[in-house]
């Protein structure tokens, strides 16, 4: 596959941090408040060939559960729990008007509700789970990155250790540890975004915006929680045929990336030595998708043997909890 990079500016060190696999990648510089690409940044155009249809990697999604609880009807993110095997965390977007996360089992039954301490829900649009500051501890990341009018000067990602309190027969109610706030700005002005990815090896964070031709941004690890930081723009204009993109994930083995729209799921293969940037510059394939009401949530299972999706729903049309099994 041919990858052609059109460089906006000279190649500099700023790209290296988001290409490393090491968890000791340097932190981003403090933002100056100027919404311009910084000298030394390298931005690439994705030049894709024809997108093929792949039926060999994953089976078509099968409904395993159904979410009927109205407290989750605005679901915009899902993350497969590490503390509660076989269960999933779900969060709502701004219409849910809540700073709660919900734990559901594979049938869709609600098992726990946690208020996220220190967070607000301006417009939560995705969530993911992965490593963080303490080795061996799983962290939940909630992406408060929705901005439909593109008028927010900063966006936020909330990071906190995954709750792990014992479950009982009744729905568990609790509060998370205080969330750390990763505040950032885009180098090219406010963006509306719904896709948050975490590199499971480096802990670098990636944001894909909602343009029809989407852009890719990176927040290298360790992300500052003391000041607003400036995201690195890596890709300008990914030519998504049926965007905008709504959610995604990097596999636990770090060998592939999934990103979904309402009507397609895109798959990129990634070698162990390849950066997320290089992977997304290559042409993806699409895989079979099970229709959803308004599907905005996707998560790999911890072992990468499957991924799950769910959707927003209405009072008369509930959301499926679908599982896509690796072949």
N, C-alpha and C positions, 0 to 999 in steps of 0.2 A: 504494500500500500504506500502510495507516495505521500509524504508529509512535507509540505512547503511552508516554511516560516517566513513571514513578511515582518521584518523587525522595524518597529516604530523608532527605537532609539538604540544606541550601542548596547551590546550585551554586557551586563554588569552583575555584581554579586547578589543583587536582590532576588534573582530567579533561583539561585542555588538553594536557599533555605527551604523552599517549597518542593524541591526535587530530592532532598535528602531522605534517607530512610532512618536516620538516627534520631532518638528522642531528645537530643541535645541541640537541635537546630536553633539558631539565634533568634531572639525576639525581634518583633517589628519595632521600627523607630516610632517615637511619638508623632502624632499628626500635627501638622502646622496649621490646619484649618483650610489649606488651599486644596481645592478639588481638582488637582491636575496630576497626571502621571509624573512620578519623580524621575529626575535624571538617572540613567542607569537601568531603569526598568525595561524589561523585554516583554513585548506583547505579541502573541502569535495569532494568525488566522487559521482556523480549522478548514482544511481542504479535503473534504470527504469524497469518495467515489460512490457508486450506487450502493445503497444499503440493502444487504441480503436478509432473508428471512431464515431464522435458525430454529429448527425443531428438534435438535439433537442434545441441547444442554439442559433444558428444563421442560417438564411436562406442563400442560395447561393447568392453570390454577383450579383447585377444587374447593368448594365451600366446606369448611370443617365446623365453623361456628357462625353465630349470628349475634350482632350487637343490637339490642333493643332498648337498653337503658337510655332515656332521653338526656342524661347528663353527658353522654358521649356523642350526641348527634352531630356535633360540628368537628368530628375528628379530623385532624390535619397532620398527625404524626404518630408513628408507632415504633417501638423499640423492643426487641426480644430481650427479656430479662435474663441476667446472669444469676441473680440471687434466688429467683423463683423459676426453676427449670420448667420449660413448656408454657410459660406465661408471658404476657406482653404488657408494656406500658403504653398508654394512649394519652394524647393531649388534644385540646380543642383550640381552634383559632379564635380570633377576637369575638366572633358571634357567640361563642360559648361563654364569654364574659366571666372567665374563671381562671384562677391561677392554680388549679388543681391538676394532678395527673392521676390516672386510673390504672389499676392493675386488673387485667382480665385473664381468665384461663382460655384454653383452646376452644371451648364452646362459646366464648363471648361473655360468660358470666362475670360480673364485677366482683373482685375479691378484696380490693383495697382502694382507698382514696387518700392521697397525700396532698396537702397544701404545700406549695413550693415557697419556702421561707426566703424573703428578701427579693421576690420577683414580682413583676406586674405583667399583665397580658395585654400589650398594646396590639399585637397581631402575631400570635404564635403560628408558625406555618410549617414547622417540621421538628423532629426530634431524632436523636441518635444516641448510641451508647458505645463506650469505648474506654481506652486508658486515659489517665490524667496525671495529676501531680504525684500521687502516692502509688508506687509500684504494687501491682496485684489487686488494686481496688478498681472496680468498675464505676464509671461516672455516666450520669445522664446529662445530655446537652439539649437544651430547648432553644430553638431558633426563633427569636422575636425579630424577624427580618421581613415581615410583610409590610409593604408600603405602596398601596395601589395608586396613590396620587403622587408618589415620588417626591415627598416634601419633608421627610425626616432627615435631620442633619446627621444623626447617628443611628446605628442598629445595634442590637444586643443579642448575645448568646449567654444563657444561664447554665452554669456547670455546677454539679453537686454530686456527692457520692450516692450511688443507688441505695435506696432504703432496703433494709433486710430484716424487718421485724417479723416474728413468727406469725403465721396466719392461723385463724380459727374458723369455726363454722359461720360466724357472722362476718360481715364486711369490716375489714380493719380500717380505722380512721387514724391518720397521723399527720405529722409535719416533717418535711425533709430537713436535713442540715441546711444551714444558711448557704444560699447559692452565691457563688462567685460570679461577678458580672464581667463578661468580656465585651467591652464597648468598642465599636470600630466605625470608621468611615470608609466609603469607597473613594478611590482616587479620581473617579470621573463623575462624581455627583450622586445623589440619592438613587437607589435602585429598589425595585420590588422583587423579592425573591421568595422561593418556597422550598429550596433544596439545600440541605446541609449534609456534608460528607465528613467523616473523620478517617484519617489514615490510621489503621490499627497498630502500626509499627512506630511511626514517628509522632503521632498525636497531632499532626498538622490538620487544620480545619479548612474545608473548601466550601464555597458558596457558589451556586449556579443561579443566575437571575432568571426572570420570567420573560425576557424578550423572546420573540419568535426566533431570532438568531441570538441564542443565549451567550452570555459572557461567564467566564470562570475567574473566581477570586480566591486568594489564599490568605489564611492567618497562620503563620508558622508557629510551632511550639517552641518555647513556652509562651503562651499568649498572656500579655499583661492584663492584670485585673485592677490596676491602679490608675490607668490613664486611657483615654481614647486612642486607639491605634489606627494606623492606615493600612487597609488591606492591599495586597499585591494583586494587580490585575495580570492574569496569565494568558487568557484566551479571549480574543475579540470575535464574536459572531460565529458560534457553532450553528451550522445550518440544519436545525431541527425541522423535519418536514411537517410535524403536527404538534408543535409546542403550544403553549408554554409548558415547561417542565415543572413537576409538582413535588417529587420526592426521590430519594435514591439511597444508595449504600455502597460501601466498599466491602468486599467479602472479608470474613475473619482471616482467611489465609492470604489475603492481599493479592489475589490472582485475577480479580475481575471487578468491574464496576457496573452497577445497575442504576438507571435513572428512568423514571416513568413520567409520561404525560397522562391525560385522561384516556387516551385511546391506544397508546403504544408503550412497550417497555423496551428500552435500549440496553444492549449489553456490550461492554468492552472487555476483552481479555487483556491481562497485564502480566508481564514477566516479573520475576523477583527483583530484577535490576532496573526495571522501568519505573519512571516517575508517573504520578497521577497525571501531570501535564502531558507527557508523551502519550500515555494511554488514550486520553480524551482527544488528542489530535488525530488519532487513527480512526478509520471508519468503523462505526459500530455495526452490530446486527440487531434486528428486532426479534423478539421471542413471542410465543403465543400469549395473549392476554385475555383474561376472563372479564367481560364487561362489568362495570360497577356503576353505582348511582352517580357518585362524584368522588372518584378514588384519588386521594391525595397523600397516601401513607404507604410506606414500604420498609421492610426490615429483613435482613438475613437472620437465620437462626444462629446460635453461638458456634455451631460446628460447620456452618456453611452448607449443610446438606439440603437446605430448602430456603425459600424466602416467603414471607407472608405480606398480604396487603389488606387494607380495609378502607372504608369510605365514610363520607358524610351521609346522613340519611334524614328522612322526614318521618313524621308520626305515622304515616301509612305505608312506608316503604323502608324497612330496616336495612342495616348494613351487613353484608356478608364479611366473614373473616376467612380469607382464602389462602390456601397453601399451595405453593409451586415447588414440586419436588425435583431435585437434581436427578437426571437420568444416569 
